[in-house]
Amino acid sequence: MTDARKSRTVFVCQECGQESPKWLGRCPDCQSWNSFVEKVERRGPAVAAVAAPVEMCELADEELARLVIDLPEFDRVLGDGIVPGSLILVGGDPGIGKSTLMLQVAVLAAARDRRRVLYISGEESAQQLRMRARRLGTAGEGIFLLSETNLDGALQEADALQLSLMVVDSIQTVYTAAAPSPPGSIGQLRGCTMRLMRWAKESGVPTCIVGHVTKEGDIAGPRLLEHIVDVVLYLEGERFSSYRLLRGVKNRFGSTNEVGVFEMTGEGLIGVENPSEVFLAERAEEAVGSVVVSTLEGSRPLLVEVQALTSPTMLATPRRTANGLDFNRLVLVCAVLTKRVGLALGSQDIIANVVGGLRVHEPAADLGLALAIASSYRDAALPRDLVAIGEVGLSGELRSVSQMERRLAEAERLGFARCLLPQMALRRGAPASGMQLIPAASLREAIRLAFA
């Protein structure tokens, strides 16, 4: 009997998953050199048994009971708990705290109603994991450790334990016999993730997998993993800062706008209930080039300090550096300050920074960034009790932003007395707030009122 399946040869980048019909020395997507590997794909009629279709109206209309981890910041990002049978991918830089976070989640899940949790580690031995658990102050009751890289054998052990949660650390270290390529390759990443997805759906056991990131900051093989899993979480933070941010990038069962704030301590990651106070705790008195802005991370208003530094340059092209801010927004604000306000920034290097390692990408921080640049350029400090909210347009006008009342309530709770905001925000009526609201129609007017 002849094989009716047809084969196709493609070349796959081992860094980003880009496919090409021929070998390339440099990947056109991630710019990696010598990363393409030949792969033979076989196509043909499907012979495996498939499940029978079910009419939607015949299914029971019931809500799946989520597995709530007693870690509020983690539950917030997931949407009030883990959905049964879901596959969760947690990514982040090496040493950022992914394994620590997953071990804490396993400990809390096992402690809830004496459940069983399996922690599969392809990087550490069981004794090394026990040492980490001892630092976290837990005995590890209900947590079963398995140091194994063979995913097929590990899932056989998982079937016999009747689990409530499983953790795989990391997806780059395990392999399945169905894929002939070595562990960590694109073929193994795809095969192992699909195997875990099928197992999670069939068993109903939620599964968390840890994924390393590339030098560009993406999870290795992002096109092959992010579309397979149900939830994608990134653990972010500056290497020399104790604060970590857990951000949802994809969530089939909830919002992707939530963010969890943690502090790395000797006892593990501890949730920060009031991150605004943390980000503003070390703000200097009469700081030049410093402005507090109110930003939204999902449904949570956060007050952060935006700093800017202008310095004369001898270069023909001045530098623009943005840490925690969108670089294009920085260029836009600098252009508006030069053209519409009249600040001579063409001979100035400008460095902008968000204190605390937080990344702010929404346009509501435009006004605060512009005020910080103007403060540094004039070498004059702004009032300490002032908070700025607003988007800057190309014509120099100030535009209103959403959920103004929630932003003002958070600023008022932290003791700020005045808020500089767009005049358009008062067109629909003044927001309910006990603060002094200072409206401005343009950026030029806003700078004049702020320094008055």
Residue pairs with C-beta under 8 A, 6 or more apart in sequence:
3 44
4 44
4 45
5 42
5 43
5 44
5 45
6 42
6 43
6 44
7 40
7 41
7 42
7 43
8 40
8 41
8 42
8 43
9 38
9 39
9 40
9 41
10 19
10 20
10 21
10 38
10 39
10 41
11 19
11 20
11 21
11 22
11 23
11 24
11 36
11 37
11 38
11 39
12 18
12 19
12 20
12 36
12 37
12 39
12 186
12 187
13 19
13 20
13 27
13 29
13 30
13 32
13 35
13 36
13 186
14 32
14 35
14 36
14 37
14 185
14 186
15 27
15 30
15 32
15 35
15 214
15 220
16 27
16 29
16 30
16 32
16 214
16 218
16 221
16 222
16 223
17 186
17 221
17 222
17 223
17 224
18 27
18 28
18 29
18 30
18 223
20 36
23 36
23 38
24 36
25 33
25 34
25 36
26 32
26 33
27 33
27 35
27 36
30 214
30 216
37 181
37 185
37 186
39 181
39 186
39 187
64 83
64 84
65 84
66 79
66 80
66 81
66 82
66 83
66 84
67 81
67 82
67 83
67 84
67 109
67 112
67 164
67 165
67 206
68 75
68 80
68 81
68 82
68 112
69 75
69 81
69 82
69 105
69 108
69 109
69 112
70 108
70 111
70 112
71 104
71 105
71 108
71 271
72 271
72 273
73 246
73 260
73 261
73 262
73 271
73 272
74 101
74 105
74 246
74 260
74 271
75 81
76 258
76 260
76 300
77 233
77 246
77 247
77 248
77 258
77 259
77 260
78 88
78 231
78 233
78 248
78 251
78 253
78 254
79 251
79 253
79 254
79 255
79 258
80 254
82 88
82 165
82 206
83 206
83 230
83 253
84 204
84 205
84 206
85 200
85 201
85 203
85 204
85 205
85 206
86 200
86 206
86 207
86 230
86 231
86 252
86 253
87 193
87 196
87 197
87 200
87 206
87 207
87 209
87 228
87 229
87 230
87 231
88 206
88 207
88 208
88 209
88 229
88 230
88 231
88 232
88 233
89 171
89 208
89 209
89 211
89 219
89 225
89 226
89 229
89 231
89 232
89 233
90 98
90 101
90 102
90 208
90 209
90 210
90 211
90 233
90 234
90 235
91 98
91 210
91 211
91 212
91 213
91 219
91 232
91 233
91 234
91 235
92 98
92 213
92 234
92 235
92 236
93 213
93 217
93 239
94 212
94 213
95 239
96 235
96 236
96 237
96 239
96 244
97 235
97 237
97 244
97 262
97 264
97 269
98 169
98 170
98 210
98 235
99 123
99 124
99 132
99 169
99 210
100 132
100 136
100 264
100 268
100 269
101 235
101 246
101 262
101 268
101 269
102 119
102 167
102 169
102 208
102 210
103 119
103 129
103 132
103 133
103 136
103 167
103 268
104 136
104 268
104 269
105 165
105 167
105 208
106 117
106 119
106 143
106 165
106 167
107 133
107 136
107 138
107 140
107 143
109 115
109 117
109 164
109 165
110 116
110 117
110 140
110 141
110 142
110 143
110 165
111 141
111 142
114 141
114 142
115 142
115 163
115 164
115 165
116 142
116 144
116 161
116 162
116 163
116 164
117 142
117 143
117 144
117 163
117 164
117 165
117 166
117 167
118 143
118 144
118 146
118 157
118 158
118 161
118 163
118 165
118 166
118 167
119 129
119 143
119 144
119 145
119 146
119 166
119 167
119 169
120 146
120 148
120 154
120 158
120 166
120 167
120 168
120 169
120 174
121 129
121 145
121 146
121 147
121 169
122 147
122 148
122 149
122 168
122 169
122 170
122 173
122 174
122 183
123 169
123 170
123 173
124 132
124 147
124 169
125 147
126 145
126 146
126 147
129 145
129 147
130 140
130 145
133 139
133 140
133 143
135 266
135 267
135 268
136 267
136 268
137 267
144 161
146 154
146 157
148 154
148 157
148 174
149 173
149 174
149 175
149 183
150 174
150 175
150 176
150 177
151 168
151 174
151 175
151 176
151 192
151 195
151 196
152 176
152 177
152 195
154 168
154 174
155 195
155 199
158 166
158 199
158 203
158 205
159 203
163 203
163 205
164 205
164 206
165 205
165 206
165 207
165 208
166 200
166 205
166 206
166 207
166 208
167 207
167 208
167 209
167 210
168 174
168 196
168 207
168 208
168 209
168 210
169 209
169 210
170 209
170 210
170 211
170 212
171 189
171 192
171 193
171 209
171 210
171 211
171 225
172 183
172 184
172 189
172 211
172 212
172 220
173 183
173 184
174 183
174 188
174 192
175 182
175 183
175 188
175 192
176 188
176 191
176 192
176 195
178 191
178 195
179 185
179 187
179 188
179 190
179 191
179 192
180 187
181 187
181 188
182 188
184 220
186 221
186 224
189 220
189 221
189 224
189 225
190 221
190 224
190 225
190 228
193 209
193 224
193 225
193 228
193 229
194 228
196 207
196 209
197 228
197 229
199 205
199 207
200 206
200 207
209 229
211 219
211 220
211 225
212 219
212 220
213 219
213 220
214 220
219 225
219 226
219 232
225 232
226 232
226 249
226 250
229 250
230 250
230 251
230 252
230 253
231 248
231 250
231 251
231 252
231 253
232 248
232 249
232 250
232 251
233 246
233 247
233 248
233 249
234 246
234 247
234 249
235 244
235 245
235 246
236 244
236 245
236 246
236 247
236 357
236 359
237 243
237 244
237 245
237 264
237 357
238 357
241 356
241 357
242 263
242 264
242 265
243 261
243 262
243 263
243 264
243 272
243 278
243 356
243 357
244 261
244 262
244 263
244 264
244 269
245 259
245 260
245 261
245 262
245 357
245 358
245 359
246 259
246 260
246 261
246 262
247 259
247 260
248 254
248 255
248 256
248 257
248 258
248 259
249 256
250 256
255 298
255 299
257 296
257 297
257 298
257 299
258 297
258 298
258 299
258 300
259 297
259 298
259 300
260 271
261 271
261 272
261 275
261 278
262 269
262 270
262 271
262 272
263 269
263 270
263 272
263 278
272 278
275 302
276 301
276 302
276 303
276 304
276 410
276 414
277 414
278 356
279 302
279 303
279 304
279 305
279 355
279 356
279 358
280 292
280 303
280 304
280 305
280 414
282 355
283 290
283 292
283 305
283 355
283 384
284 290
285 384
286 381
286 384
287 307
287 381
288 375
288 376
288 379
288 380
288 381
289 307
289 308
289 309
289 310
289 372
289 373
289 375
289 376
290 305
290 306
290 307
290 372
290 375
290 381
290 382
291 305
291 306
291 368
291 369
291 371
291 372
291 375
291 382
291 386
291 388
292 303
292 304
292 305
292 306
292 368
292 386
292 387
292 388
292 411
292 416
293 303
293 304
293 306
293 360
293 364
293 365
293 367
293 368
293 369
293 387
293 388
293 389
294 301
294 302
294 303
294 364
294 387
294 389
294 407
294 408
294 410
294 411
295 301
295 302
295 303
295 304
295 360
295 362
295 364
295 365
295 407
296 302
296 362
296 364
296 402
296 403
296 406
296 407
301 403
301 406
301 407
301 409
301 410
302 358
302 410
303 387
303 410
303 411
303 414
303 416
304 354
304 355
304 356
304 358
304 360
305 354
305 355
305 356
306 325
306 352
306 353
306 354
306 355
306 360
306 365
306 368
306 369
306 372
307 352
307 353
307 354
307 355
307 372
308 350
308 351
308 352
308 353
308 369
308 372
308 373
308 375
308 376
309 350
309 351
309 352
309 376
310 345
310 348
310 349
310 350
310 373
310 376
310 377
311 348
311 349
311 351
312 347
312 348
312 349
313 319
313 347
313 348
313 349
315 349
318 345
318 346
318 347
318 348
318 349
318 350
319 349
319 350
319 351
320 327
320 330
320 331
320 334
320 349
320 350
321 349
321 350
321 351
321 352
322 329
322 330
322 352
322 353
323 351
323 352
323 353
323 354
324 353
324 354
324 357
324 358
324 359
324 360
325 352
325 353
325 354
325 359
325 360
325 361
325 365
325 369
326 360
326 361
329 361
329 363
329 365
329 366
329 369
330 350
330 352
330 369
332 366
332 392
332 394
333 366
333 369
333 370
333 373
333 392
334 345
334 350
334 373
335 394
336 370
336 392
336 393
336 394
336 396
336 443
337 343
337 345
337 370
337 373
337 374
337 443
338 344
338 345
338 346
339 396
340 395
340 396
340 442
340 443
340 444
341 374
341 396
341 443
341 444
341 447
342 444
343 373
343 374
343 377
345 373
345 377
348 377
350 373
352 369
352 372
352 373
354 360
362 401
363 391
363 392
363 399
363 401
364 389
364 390
364 391
364 401
364 407
366 390
366 391
366 392
367 388
367 389
367 390
367 391
367 392
367 398
367 420
367 421
367 422
367 443
367 446
368 387
368 388
368 389
370 392
370 443
370 446
370 447
371 382
371 388
371 420
371 446
371 447
371 450
374 447
374 450
374 451
375 381
375 382
378 451
380 451
382 450
382 451
383 418
383 450
385 415
385 416
385 417
385 418
386 416
386 417
386 418
386 419
386 420
386 450
387 411
387 416
387 418
387 419
387 420
388 419
388 420
388 421
388 446
388 450
389 401
389 404
389 407
389 408
389 419
389 420
389 421
389 422
389 425
390 398
390 399
390 400
390 401
390 420
390 421
390 422
390 425
390 440
390 446
391 398
391 399
391 400
391 401
391 422
392 398
392 399
392 443
393 399
396 442
396 443
396 444
397 441
397 442
397 443
398 421
398 422
398 423
398 424
398 440
398 441
398 442
398 443
398 446
399 422
399 424
400 421
400 422
400 424
400 425
400 427
401 407
401 422
401 425
404 421
404 425
404 431
405 431
405 432
405 433
408 419
408 431
408 433
408 435
408 437
409 433
411 419
411 435
412 433
412 434
412 435
416 435
417 435
417 436
418 435
418 436
418 437
418 438
419 433
419 435
419 436
419 437
419 438
420 438
420 440
420 446
420 449
420 450
421 437
421 438
421 439
421 440
422 439
422 440
422 441
423 439
423 440
423 441
424 441
425 431
425 439
426 437
426 439
430 437
431 437
438 449
440 446
440 449
